[in-house]
């Protein structure tokens, strides 16, 4: 560890990871949806933090939502697109966690869970898989 954690640098590193490893039709939003929502999408949410979980150690929690648009016609196709997309995000995250080339101040990264849910953008709900990432630093 080499200094305090810069959560903005972590978000930028995640956005770069997803942009570099996911197919070109997946839109990456590093800090929430800004403008028109394009699906399929990876949306890096706002962080939460739990202070002093260990000596000089805080735990930051980031939600990464993988969301798709409902066509309104074929729910099976909607769910299939989500099922095709979110495992690619998990795979990219697993490689990043294993690699350990994280921004300054990051001591450890964990991905404890992924849950089905809904991403709300401008009052509209989109089927999503919410992946939880824990950043220790």
N, CA, C and O atoms as a GROMACS GRO file, in nm:
protein
  548
    1UNK      N    1   0.084  -0.117   0.000
    1UNK     CA    2   0.000   0.000   0.000
    1UNK      C    3   0.089   0.123   0.000
    1UNK      O    4   0.188   0.128   0.072
    2UNK      N    5   0.054   0.223  -0.081
    2UNK     CA    6   0.140   0.340  -0.094
    2UNK      C    7   0.062   0.470  -0.081
    2UNK      O    8   0.070   0.554  -0.170
    3UNK      N    9  -0.012   0.488   0.025
    3UNK     CA   10  -0.084   0.612   0.046
    3UNK      C   11  -0.233   0.590   0.057
    3UNK      O   12  -0.280   0.477   0.046
    4UNK      N   13  -0.309   0.699   0.079
    4UNK     CA   14  -0.453   0.685   0.095
    4UNK      C   15  -0.521   0.640  -0.034
    4UNK      O   16  -0.472   0.665  -0.144
    5UNK      N   17  -0.632   0.574  -0.017
    5UNK     CA   18  -0.706   0.522  -0.131
    5UNK      C   19  -0.773   0.637  -0.207
    5UNK      O   20  -0.836   0.724  -0.147
    6UNK      N   21  -0.759   0.636  -0.337
    6UNK     CA   22  -0.824   0.732  -0.426
    6UNK      C   23  -0.935   0.658  -0.498
    6UNK      O   24  -0.911   0.592  -0.599
    7UNK      N   25  -1.058   0.670  -0.447
    7UNK     CA   26  -1.170   0.593  -0.504
    7UNK      C   27  -1.198   0.634  -0.648
    7UNK      O   28  -1.245   0.552  -0.726
    8UNK      N   29  -1.170   0.759  -0.685
    8UNK     CA   30  -1.188   0.801  -0.824
    8UNK      C   31  -1.094   0.724  -0.916
    8UNK      O   32  -1.132   0.686  -1.027
    9UNK      N   33  -0.971   0.700  -0.870
    9UNK     CA   34  -0.875   0.622  -0.949
    9UNK      C   35  -0.922   0.477  -0.963
    9UNK      O   36  -0.903   0.415  -1.068
   10UNK      N   37  -0.984   0.424  -0.858
   10UNK     CA   38  -1.038   0.287  -0.864
   10UNK      C   39  -1.149   0.281  -0.968
   10UNK      O   40  -1.154   0.189  -1.049
   11UNK      N   41  -1.239   0.378  -0.964
   11UNK     CA   42  -1.351   0.381  -1.061
   11UNK      C   43  -1.297   0.392  -1.204
   11UNK      O   44  -1.346   0.326  -1.295
   12UNK      N   45  -1.195   0.478  -1.223
   12UNK     CA   46  -1.134   0.493  -1.356
   12UNK      C   47  -1.069   0.363  -1.401
   12UNK      O   48  -1.079   0.326  -1.518
   13UNK      N   49  -1.002   0.294  -1.310
   13UNK     CA   50  -0.937   0.167  -1.344
   13UNK      C   51  -1.042   0.062  -1.383
   13UNK      O   52  -1.021  -0.014  -1.478
   14UNK      N   53  -1.153   0.058  -1.312
   14UNK     CA   54  -1.260  -0.035  -1.346
   14UNK      C   55  -1.320  -0.002  -1.482
   14UNK      O   56  -1.345  -0.092  -1.562
   15UNK      N   57  -1.344   0.126  -1.508
   15UNK     CA   58  -1.401   0.167  -1.637
   15UNK      C   59  -1.306   0.128  -1.751
   15UNK      O   60  -1.351   0.080  -1.855
   16UNK      N   61  -1.178   0.148  -1.730
   16UNK     CA   62  -1.079   0.110  -1.832
   16UNK      C   63  -1.078  -0.041  -1.852
   16UNK      O   64  -1.071  -0.089  -1.966
   17UNK      N   65  -1.083  -0.116  -1.742
   17UNK     CA   66  -1.088  -0.261  -1.751
   17UNK      C   67  -1.206  -0.307  -1.836
   17UNK      O   68  -1.191  -0.388  -1.927
   18UNK      N   69  -1.324  -0.254  -1.805
   18UNK     CA   70  -1.444  -0.298  -1.878
   18UNK      C   71  -1.442  -0.253  -2.024
   18UNK      O   72  -1.482  -0.329  -2.112
   19UNK      N   73  -1.395  -0.133  -2.048
   19UNK     CA   74  -1.387  -0.082  -2.186
   19UNK      C   75  -1.290  -0.167  -2.268
   19UNK      O   76  -1.316  -0.194  -2.386
   20UNK      N   77  -1.180  -0.208  -2.208
   20UNK     CA   78  -1.078  -0.286  -2.279
   20UNK      C   79  -1.115  -0.432  -2.298
   20UNK      O   80  -1.070  -0.495  -2.394
   21UNK      N   81  -1.198  -0.489  -2.209
   21UNK     CA   82  -1.220  -0.634  -2.214
   21UNK      C   83  -1.359  -0.676  -2.263
   21UNK      O   84  -1.376  -0.790  -2.306
   22UNK      N   85  -1.457  -0.587  -2.257
   22UNK     CA   86  -1.592  -0.625  -2.298
   22UNK      C   87  -1.614  -0.592  -2.446
   22UNK      O   88  -1.546  -0.506  -2.502
   23UNK      N   89  -1.711  -0.661  -2.509
   23UNK     CA   90  -1.741  -0.632  -2.649
   23UNK      C   91  -1.780  -0.484  -2.668
   23UNK      O   92  -1.830  -0.420  -2.576
   24UNK      N   93  -1.757  -0.434  -2.787
   24UNK     CA   94  -1.782  -0.294  -2.818
   24UNK      C   95  -1.926  -0.249  -2.805
   24UNK      O   96  -1.951  -0.129  -2.794
   25UNK      N   97  -2.021  -0.342  -2.805
   25UNK     CA   98  -2.162  -0.302  -2.792
   25UNK      C   99  -2.204  -0.280  -2.647
   25UNK      O  100  -2.318  -0.240  -2.621
   26UNK      N  101  -2.114  -0.306  -2.552
   26UNK     CA  102  -2.144  -0.283  -2.410
   26UNK      C  103  -2.096  -0.142  -2.374
   26UNK      O  104  -1.979  -0.110  -2.389
   27UNK      N  105  -2.190  -0.060  -2.326
   27UNK     CA  106  -2.157   0.077  -2.286
   27UNK      C  107  -2.111   0.076  -2.141
   27UNK      O  108  -2.174   0.013  -2.056
   28UNK      N  109  -2.002   0.146  -2.112
   28UNK     CA  110  -1.948   0.153  -1.977
   28UNK      C  111  -1.970   0.294  -1.923
   28UNK      O  112  -1.928   0.392  -1.983
   29UNK      N  113  -2.037   0.301  -1.808
   29UNK     CA  114  -2.060   0.429  -1.739
   29UNK      C  115  -1.979   0.426  -1.610
   29UNK      O  116  -2.009   0.350  -1.518
   30UNK      N  117  -1.875   0.510  -1.603
   30UNK     CA  118  -1.784   0.508  -1.489
   30UNK      C  119  -1.843   0.574  -1.364
   30UNK      O  120  -1.802   0.541  -1.253
   31UNK      N  121  -1.936   0.664  -1.381
   31UNK     CA  122  -1.991   0.738  -1.266
   31UNK      C  123  -2.141   0.759  -1.283
   31UNK      O  124  -2.191   0.871  -1.276
   32UNK      N  125  -2.211   0.651  -1.304
   32UNK     CA  126  -2.355   0.662  -1.326
   32UNK      C  127  -2.384   0.696  -1.470
   32UNK      O  128  -2.295   0.729  -1.548
   33UNK      N  129  -2.511   0.689  -1.504
   33UNK     CA  130  -2.553   0.715  -1.642
   33UNK      C  131  -2.560   0.865  -1.664
   33UNK      O  132  -2.632   0.937  -1.595
   34UNK      N  133  -2.485   0.911  -1.762
   34UNK     CA  134  -2.485   1.053  -1.797
   34UNK      C  135  -2.536   1.066  -1.941
   34UNK      O  136  -2.464   1.040  -2.037
   35UNK      N  137  -2.659   1.107  -1.954
   35UNK     CA  138  -2.718   1.118  -2.086
   35UNK      C  139  -2.806   0.999  -2.116
   35UNK      O  140  -2.869   0.943  -2.027
   36UNK      N  141  -2.810   0.962  -2.242
   36UNK     CA  142  -2.895   0.852  -2.288
   36UNK      C  143  -2.841   0.718  -2.241
   36UNK      O  144  -2.720   0.693  -2.250
   37UNK      N  145  -2.929   0.633  -2.191
   37UNK     CA  146  -2.890   0.499  -2.149
   37UNK      C  147  -2.883   0.408  -2.271
   37UNK      O  148  -2.982   0.390  -2.342
   38UNK      N  149  -2.764   0.351  -2.294
   38UNK     CA  150  -2.745   0.256  -2.404
   38UNK      C  151  -2.719   0.119  -2.346
   38UNK      O  152  -2.634   0.102  -2.259
   39UNK      N  153  -2.792   0.021  -2.396
   39UNK     CA  154  -2.788  -0.115  -2.343
   39UNK      C  155  -2.725  -0.209  -2.446
   39UNK      O  156  -2.737  -0.185  -2.566
   40UNK      N  157  -2.658  -0.315  -2.401
   40UNK     CA  158  -2.627  -0.351  -2.263
   40UNK      C  159  -2.525  -0.253  -2.205
   40UNK      O  160  -2.448  -0.190  -2.277
   41UNK      N  161  -2.527  -0.243  -2.071
   41UNK     CA  162  -2.443  -0.144  -2.006
   41UNK      C  163  -2.384  -0.198  -1.876
   41UNK      O  164  -2.441  -0.285  -1.811
   42UNK      N  165  -2.268  -0.143  -1.842
   42UNK     CA  166  -2.206  -0.164  -1.712
   42UNK      C  167  -2.203  -0.027  -1.646
   42UNK      O  168  -2.146   0.068  -1.699
   43UNK      N  169  -2.265  -0.018  -1.528
   43UNK     CA  170  -2.275   0.109  -1.457
   43UNK      C  171  -2.206   0.095  -1.322
   43UNK      O  172  -2.248   0.016  -1.238
   44UNK      N  173  -2.100   0.173  -1.302
   44UNK     CA  174  -2.028   0.171  -1.175
   44UNK      C  175  -2.097   0.270  -1.082
   44UNK      O  176  -2.101   0.390  -1.110
   45UNK      N  177  -2.152   0.220  -0.973
   45UNK     CA  178  -2.231   0.302  -0.882
   45UNK      C  179  -2.148   0.385  -0.786
   45UNK      O  180  -2.025   0.383  -0.790
   46UNK      N  181  -2.218   0.457  -0.701
   46UNK     CA  182  -2.152   0.538  -0.599
   46UNK      C  183  -2.100   0.448  -0.487
   46UNK      O  184  -2.163   0.347  -0.454
   47UNK      N  185  -1.985   0.483  -0.430
   47UNK     CA  186  -1.927   0.397  -0.328
   47UNK      C  187  -1.989   0.419  -0.191
   47UNK      O  188  -2.043   0.525  -0.160
   48UNK      N  189  -1.980   0.316  -0.110
   48UNK     CA  190  -2.006   0.325   0.033
   48UNK      C  191  -1.875   0.296   0.104
   48UNK      O  192  -1.786   0.236   0.044
   49UNK      N  193  -1.863   0.336   0.228
   49UNK     CA  194  -1.737   0.310   0.299
   49UNK      C  195  -1.765   0.276   0.444
   49UNK      O  196  -1.852   0.336   0.508
   50UNK      N  197  -1.692   0.180   0.495
   50UNK     CA  198  -1.693   0.145   0.636
   50UNK      C  199  -1.552   0.172   0.688
   50UNK      O  200  -1.455   0.111   0.643
   51UNK      N  201  -1.542   0.265   0.782
   51UNK     CA  202  -1.412   0.310   0.829
   51UNK      C  203  -1.353   0.216   0.934
   51UNK      O  204  -1.425   0.156   1.013
   52UNK      N  205  -1.221   0.207   0.933
   52UNK     CA  206  -1.144   0.136   1.035
   52UNK      C  207  -1.189  -0.008   1.056
   52UNK      O  208  -1.216  -0.050   1.168
   53UNK      N  209  -1.198  -0.084   0.947
   53UNK     CA  210  -1.232  -0.226   0.959
   53UNK      C  211  -1.110  -0.307   1.004
   53UNK      O  212  -1.121  -0.425   1.038
   54UNK      N  213  -0.996  -0.243   1.003
   54UNK     CA  214  -0.871  -0.301   1.049
   54UNK      C  215  -0.775  -0.187   1.076
   54UNK      O  216  -0.809  -0.071   1.052
   55UNK      N  217  -0.658  -0.217   1.125
   55UNK     CA  218  -0.561  -0.110   1.150
   55UNK      C  219  -0.532  -0.031   1.022
   55UNK      O  220  -0.481  -0.086   0.924
   56UNK      N  221  -0.564   0.096   1.025
   56UNK     CA  222  -0.542   0.185   0.909
   56UNK      C  223  -0.606   0.131   0.782
   56UNK      O  224  -0.551   0.147   0.673
   57UNK      N  225  -0.722   0.068   0.794
   57UNK     CA  226  -0.785   0.003   0.679
   57UNK      C  227  -0.935   0.036   0.676
   57UNK      O  228  -1.006   0.014   0.774
   58UNK      N  229  -0.981   0.088   0.562
   58UNK     CA  230  -1.123   0.113   0.538
   58UNK      C  231  -1.169   0.015   0.430
   58UNK      O  232  -1.090  -0.033   0.350
   59UNK      N  233  -1.299  -0.015   0.430
   59UNK     CA  234  -1.357  -0.101   0.326
   59UNK      C  235  -1.455  -0.018   0.244
   59UNK      O  236  -1.557   0.028   0.295
   60UNK      N  237  -1.422   0.000   0.118
   60UNK     CA  238  -1.509   0.071   0.024
   60UNK      C  239  -1.589  -0.034  -0.053
   60UNK      O  240  -1.534  -0.135  -0.096
   61UNK      N  241  -1.718  -0.010  -0.071
   61UNK     CA  242  -1.804  -0.101  -0.145
   61UNK      C  243  -1.857  -0.030  -0.269
   61UNK      O  244  -1.915   0.078  -0.260
   62UNK      N  245  -1.837  -0.092  -0.382
   62UNK     CA  246  -1.887  -0.040  -0.509
   62UNK      C  247  -1.984  -0.141  -0.569
   62UNK      O  248  -1.954  -0.260  -0.576
   63UNK      N  249  -2.097  -0.093  -0.614
   63UNK     CA  250  -2.189  -0.177  -0.690
   63UNK      C  251  -2.163  -0.156  -0.838
   63UNK      O  252  -2.154  -0.043  -0.885
   64UNK      N  253  -2.150  -0.264  -0.910
   64UNK     CA  254  -2.135  -0.258  -1.054
   64UNK      C  255  -2.258  -0.326  -1.113
   64UNK      O  256  -2.275  -0.447  -1.100
   65UNK      N  257  -2.343  -0.248  -1.177
   65UNK     CA  258  -2.466  -0.302  -1.234
   65UNK      C  259  -2.443  -0.335  -1.382
   65UNK      O  260  -2.391  -0.254  -1.458
   66UNK      N  261  -2.484  -0.454  -1.419
   66UNK     CA  262  -2.485  -0.494  -1.560
   66UNK      C  263  -2.633  -0.495  -1.598
   66UNK      O  264  -2.710  -0.578  -1.549
   67UNK      N  265  -2.672  -0.403  -1.686
   67UNK     CA  266  -2.814  -0.385  -1.714
   67UNK      C  267  -2.843  -0.395  -1.864
   67UNK      O  268  -2.758  -0.365  -1.948
   68UNK      N  269  -2.965  -0.439  -1.893
   68UNK     CA  270  -3.011  -0.450  -2.031
   68UNK      C  271  -3.148  -0.385  -2.044
   68UNK      O  272  -3.222  -0.372  -1.946
   69UNK      N  273  -3.179  -0.344  -2.164
   69UNK     CA  274  -3.308  -0.280  -2.191
   69UNK      C  275  -3.411  -0.387  -2.222
   69UNK      O  276  -3.382  -0.486  -2.288
   70UNK      N  277  -3.532  -0.365  -2.174
   70UNK     CA  278  -3.643  -0.455  -2.207
   70UNK      C  279  -3.699  -0.416  -2.343
   70UNK      O  280  -3.730  -0.300  -2.367
   71UNK      N  281  -3.711  -0.515  -2.429
   71UNK     CA  282  -3.768  -0.485  -2.561
   71UNK      C  283  -3.919  -0.470  -2.551
   71UNK      O  284  -3.981  -0.406  -2.636
   72UNK      N  285  -3.978  -0.528  -2.446
   72UNK     CA  286  -4.123  -0.522  -2.432
   72UNK      C  287  -4.194  -0.632  -2.508
   72UNK      O  288  -4.314  -0.652  -2.492
   73UNK      N  289  -4.119  -0.702  -2.590
   73UNK     CA  290  -4.179  -0.805  -2.674
   73UNK      C  291  -4.137  -0.945  -2.630
   73UNK      O  292  -4.220  -1.036  -2.621
   74UNK      N  293  -4.009  -0.960  -2.603
   74UNK     CA  294  -3.953  -1.092  -2.579
   74UNK      C  295  -3.870  -1.093  -2.450
   74UNK      O  296  -3.751  -1.064  -2.452
   75UNK      N  297  -3.936  -1.127  -2.339
   75UNK     CA  298  -3.867  -1.129  -2.210
   75UNK      C  299  -3.758  -1.234  -2.206
   75UNK      O  300  -3.657  -1.216  -2.138
   76UNK      N  301  -3.776  -1.342  -2.278
   76UNK     CA  302  -3.673  -1.446  -2.283
   76UNK      C  303  -3.545  -1.390  -2.345
   76UNK      O  304  -3.435  -1.417  -2.296
   77UNK      N  305  -3.557  -1.314  -2.453
   77UNK     CA  306  -3.440  -1.254  -2.518
   77UNK      C  307  -3.374  -1.152  -2.425
   77UNK      O  308  -3.251  -1.142  -2.422
   78UNK      N  309  -3.454  -1.077  -2.351
   78UNK     CA  310  -3.400  -0.979  -2.256
   78UNK      C  311  -3.316  -1.049  -2.151
   78UNK      O  312  -3.203  -1.009  -2.124
   79UNK      N  313  -3.370  -1.155  -2.093
   79UNK     CA  314  -3.298  -1.228  -1.990
   79UNK      C  315  -3.175  -1.298  -2.047
   79UNK      O  316  -3.073  -1.308  -1.980
   80UNK      N  317  -3.185  -1.345  -2.170
   80UNK     CA  318  -3.070  -1.411  -2.232
   80UNK      C  319  -2.956  -1.311  -2.252
   80UNK      O  320  -2.839  -1.345  -2.230
   81UNK      N  321  -2.988  -1.189  -2.293
   81UNK     CA  322  -2.885  -1.087  -2.311
   81UNK      C  323  -2.816  -1.057  -2.178
   81UNK      O  324  -2.694  -1.043  -2.173
   82UNK      N  325  -2.894  -1.048  -2.070
   82UNK     CA  326  -2.835  -1.025  -1.938
   82UNK      C  327  -2.747  -1.144  -1.898
   82UNK      O  328  -2.636  -1.125  -1.848
   83UNK      N  329  -2.797  -1.264  -1.920
   83UNK     CA  330  -2.720  -1.385  -1.885
   83UNK      C  331  -2.594  -1.400  -1.969
   83UNK      O  332  -2.498  -1.462  -1.925
   84UNK      N  333  -2.594  -1.345  -2.090
   84UNK     CA  334  -2.475  -1.350  -2.174
   84UNK      C  335  -2.372  -1.244  -2.134
   84UNK      O  336  -2.252  -1.263  -2.152
   85UNK      N  337  -2.420  -1.132  -2.078
   85UNK     CA  338  -2.333  -1.017  -2.053
   85UNK      C  339  -2.268  -1.019  -1.916
   85UNK      O  340  -2.148  -0.997  -1.905
   86UNK      N  341  -2.345  -1.044  -1.809
   86UNK     CA  342  -2.288  -1.027  -1.675
   86UNK      C  343  -2.175  -1.124  -1.642
   86UNK      O  344  -2.084  -1.084  -1.569
   87UNK      N  345  -2.174  -1.249  -1.693
   87UNK     CA  346  -2.058  -1.335  -1.664
   87UNK      C  347  -1.927  -1.281  -1.724
   87UNK      O  348  -1.820  -1.307  -1.670
   88UNK      N  349  -1.936  -1.207  -1.836
   88UNK     CA  350  -1.815  -1.147  -1.893
   88UNK      C  351  -1.757  -1.042  -1.798
   88UNK      O  352  -1.635  -1.028  -1.787
   89UNK      N  353  -1.845  -0.969  -1.730
   89UNK     CA  354  -1.801  -0.868  -1.633
   89UNK      C  355  -1.734  -0.936  -1.514
   89UNK      O  356  -1.629  -0.892  -1.467
   90UNK      N  357  -1.796  -1.042  -1.465
   90UNK     CA  358  -1.738  -1.118  -1.353
   90UNK      C  359  -1.602  -1.174  -1.392
   90UNK      O  360  -1.508  -1.171  -1.312
   91UNK      N  361  -1.590  -1.226  -1.512
   91UNK     CA  362  -1.462  -1.280  -1.560
   91UNK      C  363  -1.354  -1.172  -1.564
   91UNK      O  364  -1.241  -1.195  -1.521
   92UNK      N  365  -1.388  -1.054  -1.615
   92UNK     CA  366  -1.293  -0.943  -1.618
   92UNK      C  367  -1.252  -0.901  -1.477
   92UNK      O  368  -1.135  -0.875  -1.451
   93UNK      N  369  -1.349  -0.896  -1.386
   93UNK     CA  370  -1.320  -0.860  -1.248
   93UNK      C  371  -1.231  -0.964  -1.180
   93UNK      O  372  -1.138  -0.929  -1.108
   94UNK      N  373  -1.260  -1.091  -1.203
   94UNK     CA  374  -1.177  -1.197  -1.144
   94UNK      C  375  -1.032  -1.185  -1.190
   94UNK      O  376  -0.940  -1.201  -1.111
   95UNK      N  377  -1.012  -1.158  -1.319
   95UNK     CA  378  -0.876  -1.143  -1.372
   95UNK      C  379  -0.808  -1.022  -1.307
   95UNK      O  380  -0.690  -1.028  -1.272
   96UNK      N  381  -0.881  -0.911  -1.291
   96UNK     CA  382  -0.826  -0.789  -1.230
   96UNK      C  383  -0.789  -0.814  -1.085
   96UNK      O  384  -0.684  -0.770  -1.038
   97UNK      N  385  -0.876  -0.885  -1.014
   97UNK     CA  386  -0.850  -0.917  -0.873
   97UNK      C  387  -0.726  -1.006  -0.862
   97UNK      O  388  -0.639  -0.982  -0.778
   98UNK      N  389  -0.718  -1.109  -0.946
   98UNK     CA  390  -0.604  -1.201  -0.943
   98UNK      C  391  -0.474  -1.133  -0.982
   98UNK      O  392  -0.368  -1.164  -0.928
   99UNK      N  393  -0.482  -1.040  -1.077
   99UNK     CA  394  -0.362  -0.970  -1.127
   99UNK      C  395  -0.300  -0.882  -1.019
   99UNK      O  396  -0.178  -0.876  -1.006
  100UNK      N  397  -0.385  -0.814  -0.942
  100UNK     CA  398  -0.336  -0.731  -0.832
  100UNK      C  399  -0.272  -0.600  -0.872
  100UNK      O  400  -0.205  -0.537  -0.789
  101UNK      N  401  -0.289  -0.557  -0.996
  101UNK     CA  402  -0.232  -0.430  -1.042
  101UNK      C  403  -0.335  -0.320  -1.022
  101UNK      O  404  -0.395  -0.270  -1.117
  102UNK      N  405  -0.354  -0.282  -0.896
  102UNK     CA  406  -0.458  -0.188  -0.858
  102UNK      C  407  -0.401  -0.049  -0.838
  102UNK      O  408  -0.280  -0.032  -0.826
  103UNK      N  409  -0.488   0.052  -0.835
  103UNK     CA  410  -0.440   0.188  -0.809
  103UNK      C  411  -0.375   0.200  -0.671
  103UNK      O  412  -0.396   0.117  -0.583
  104UNK      N  413  -0.297   0.305  -0.654
  104UNK     CA  414  -0.228   0.331  -0.528
  104UNK      C  415  -0.326   0.334  -0.412
  104UNK      O  416  -0.438   0.386  -0.425
  105UNK      N  417  -0.285   0.279  -0.300
  105UNK     CA  418  -0.366   0.280  -0.180
  105UNK      C  419  -0.457   0.159  -0.164
  105UNK      O  420  -0.515   0.139  -0.058
  106UNK      N  421  -0.470   0.077  -0.268
  106UNK     CA  422  -0.555  -0.042  -0.262
  106UNK      C  423  -0.471  -0.158  -0.208
  106UNK      O  424  -0.369  -0.195  -0.266
  107UNK      N  425  -0.517  -0.215  -0.097
  107UNK     CA  426  -0.446  -0.327  -0.035
  107UNK      C  427  -0.502  -0.462  -0.079
  107UNK      O  428  -0.429  -0.560  -0.093
  108UNK      N  429  -0.634  -0.465  -0.101
  108UNK     CA  430  -0.700  -0.591  -0.137
  108UNK      C  431  -0.831  -0.560  -0.206
  108UNK      O  432  -0.894  -0.458  -0.179
  109UNK      N  433  -0.873  -0.651  -0.295
  109UNK     CA  434  -1.002  -0.639  -0.364
  109UNK      C  435  -1.073  -0.773  -0.353
  109UNK      O  436  -1.012  -0.878  -0.368
  110UNK      N  437  -1.203  -0.767  -0.326
  110UNK     CA  438  -1.285  -0.889  -0.320
  110UNK      C  439  -1.415  -0.866  -0.396
  110UNK      O  440  -1.462  -0.753  -0.409
  111UNK      N  441  -1.472  -0.974  -0.445
  111UNK     CA  442  -1.601  -0.969  -0.512
  111UNK      C  443  -1.691  -1.072  -0.443
  111UNK      O  444  -1.699  -1.187  -0.486
  112UNK      N  445  -1.759  -1.030  -0.334
  112UNK     CA  446  -1.830  -1.128  -0.252
  112UNK      C  447  -1.964  -1.176  -0.306
  112UNK      O  448  -2.012  -1.282  -0.266
  113UNK      N  449  -2.026  -1.100  -0.398
  113UNK     CA  450  -2.160  -1.144  -0.440
  113UNK      C  451  -2.205  -1.077  -0.567
  113UNK      O  452  -2.150  -0.976  -0.611
  114UNK      N  453  -2.309  -1.136  -0.626
  114UNK     CA  454  -2.381  -1.079  -0.740
  114UNK      C  455  -2.527  -1.117  -0.722
  114UNK      O  456  -2.560  -1.233  -0.697
  115UNK      N  457  -2.614  -1.018  -0.736
  115UNK     CA  458  -2.758  -1.040  -0.715
  115UNK      C  459  -2.838  -0.982  -0.830
  115UNK      O  460  -2.802  -0.878  -0.886
  116UNK      N  461  -2.947  -1.051  -0.866
  116UNK     CA  462  -3.037  -0.998  -0.967
  116UNK      C  463  -3.116  -0.882  -0.909
  116UNK      O  464  -3.155  -0.885  -0.792
  117UNK      N  465  -3.138  -0.780  -0.990
  117UNK     CA  466  -3.214  -0.666  -0.943
  117UNK      C  467  -3.258  -0.578  -1.058
  117UNK      O  468  -3.275  -0.625  -1.171
  118UNK      N  469  -3.277  -0.452  -1.028
  118UNK     CA  470  -3.322  -0.354  -1.126
  118UNK      C  471  -3.236  -0.229  -1.114
  118UNK      O  472  -3.213  -0.178  -1.004
  119UNK      N  473  -3.188  -0.181  -1.227
  119UNK     CA  474  -3.119  -0.052  -1.232
  119UNK      C  475  -3.221   0.052  -1.275
  119UNK      O  476  -3.285   0.036  -1.379
  120UNK      N  477  -3.237   0.158  -1.197
  120UNK     CA  478  -3.331   0.264  -1.231
  120UNK      C  479  -3.255   0.381  -1.290
  120UNK      O  480  -3.164   0.434  -1.228
  121UNK      N  481  -3.294   0.420  -1.410
  121UNK     CA  482  -3.235   0.534  -1.479
  121UNK      C  483  -3.348   0.624  -1.526
  121UNK      O  484  -3.433   0.581  -1.604
  122UNK      N  485  -3.349   0.748  -1.480
  122UNK     CA  486  -3.451   0.846  -1.518
  122UNK      C  487  -3.592   0.790  -1.498
  122UNK      O  488  -3.680   0.812  -1.581
  123UNK      N  489  -3.611   0.718  -1.388
  123UNK     CA  490  -3.742   0.665  -1.353
  123UNK      C  491  -3.780   0.536  -1.422
  123UNK      O  492  -3.888   0.483  -1.396
  124UNK      N  493  -3.696   0.483  -1.509
  124UNK     CA  494  -3.724   0.358  -1.578
  124UNK      C  495  -3.639   0.246  -1.520
  124UNK      O  496  -3.522   0.266  -1.489
  125UNK      N  497  -3.700   0.129  -1.504
  125UNK     CA  498  -3.628   0.014  -1.449
  125UNK      C  499  -3.577  -0.078  -1.558
  125UNK      O  500  -3.647  -0.109  -1.654
  126UNK      N  501  -3.452  -0.121  -1.541
  126UNK     CA  502  -3.389  -0.212  -1.636
  126UNK      C  503  -3.342  -0.337  -1.561
  126UNK      O  504  -3.283  -0.326  -1.453
  127UNK      N  505  -3.369  -0.457  -1.616
  127UNK     CA  506  -3.319  -0.578  -1.552
  127UNK      C  507  -3.167  -0.569  -1.538
  127UNK      O  508  -3.097  -0.528  -1.630
  128UNK      N  509  -3.117  -0.608  -1.421
  128UNK     CA  510  -2.974  -0.593  -1.395
  128UNK      C  511  -2.921  -0.701  -1.303
  128UNK      O  512  -2.995  -0.761  -1.225
  129UNK      N  513  -2.794  -0.723  -1.313
  129UNK     CA  514  -2.720  -0.805  -1.217
  129UNK      C  515  -2.630  -0.708  -1.143
  129UNK      O  516  -2.548  -0.640  -1.204
  130UNK      N  517  -2.644  -0.700  -1.012
  130UNK     CA  518  -2.566  -0.608  -0.929
  130UNK      C  519  -2.451  -0.685  -0.867
  130UNK      O  520  -2.470  -0.774  -0.784
  131UNK      N  521  -2.330  -0.650  -0.909
  131UNK     CA  522  -2.209  -0.715  -0.861
  131UNK      C  523  -2.147  -0.626  -0.754
  131UNK      O  524  -2.125  -0.507  -0.777
  132UNK      N  525  -2.118  -0.683  -0.638
  132UNK     CA  526  -2.060  -0.607  -0.529
  132UNK      C  527  -1.909  -0.628  -0.527
  132UNK      O  528  -1.860  -0.741  -0.530
  133UNK      N  529  -1.837  -0.516  -0.524
  133UNK     CA  530  -1.691  -0.520  -0.514
  133UNK      C  531  -1.651  -0.451  -0.386
  133UNK      O  532  -1.701  -0.343  -0.354
  134UNK      N  533  -1.562  -0.513  -0.312
  134UNK     CA  534  -1.508  -0.453  -0.190
  134UNK      C  535  -1.363  -0.417  -0.213
  134UNK      O  536  -1.282  -0.500  -0.255
  135UNK      N  537  -1.331  -0.292  -0.184
  135UNK     CA  538  -1.195  -0.239  -0.201
  135UNK      C  539  -1.143  -0.205  -0.062
  135UNK      O  540  -1.204  -0.126   0.010
  136UNK      N  541  -1.032  -0.264  -0.024
  136UNK     CA  542  -0.972  -0.238   0.107
  136UNK      C  543  -0.850  -0.149   0.089
  136UNK      O  544  -0.763  -0.175   0.006
  137UNK      N  545  -0.846  -0.042   0.170
  137UNK     CA  546  -0.731   0.047   0.160
  137UNK      C  547  -0.735   0.155   0.265
  137UNK      O  548  -0.645   0.239   0.271
   0.00000   0.00000   0.00000
